Amino acid sequence: LHDIGLLLRAQQRPAEAEAVFVRAGRLIAELPDDRGSLASSNAFLVAMSLQDQGDHEGAEPHFRRSLELRRQQHGERHALVAQAMANLGTCLFKQGRKSQAADLQDEALTMQREMGLQGMSLLTSVGNVAFLLDDAGRLEEAEPYHREYLELAAEVFGEHTPQSINGRARFFDNLRRRELWLEAGGHARQVAAWRHANLLPNPGLIDTLT
């Protein structure tokens, strides 16, 4: 049933997918006690099908159930627990609960570090925390994550790449909002120079400094 539901999701038929996942959940509940992994996956899939329909509040309890089941299976500190926590954080963000979302993503990142997360996956998680803290207005807290993102992006992709430049542009915006013009200006010039050489000039970025 999960496979059928996933096919319906891929066909952009989320309400039908939800019905299939709910039916699968009833069947899973009738299985013997050793059903934690299936139940957690089912809760996640129901949540995603609701989220596909724009029902983020309706999805939240299912994301929370998926997280709780992962904790019961694996304990408090596990990669799958961190992923379930990040999924819940995304749901909260889509409800406009930005500060709570940032805290969850930060906790998930701490756990992922403990699990040895590296490379592109670590880069994505660090960038997510920086973005959420910025969006929640917690700009000073976001700063170290922006700096780490730039270091990781340079290691993973190289310093003069779209990933590094986009990260630099986001850090520029953080500094601009805090009126830290001296450092902001340096980042803005690097972003504008790269865009001029590789894409199109972006004079608006420099204009914000004047």
PyMOL commands that set and color helices and strands:
alter all, ss='L'
color gray80, all
select helices_A, chain A and resi 2-10+14-29+36-52+56-74+79-94+98-114+119-135+139-156+162-177+181-198+203-207
alter helices_A, ss='H'
color red, helices_A
deselect
rebuild
show_as cartoon
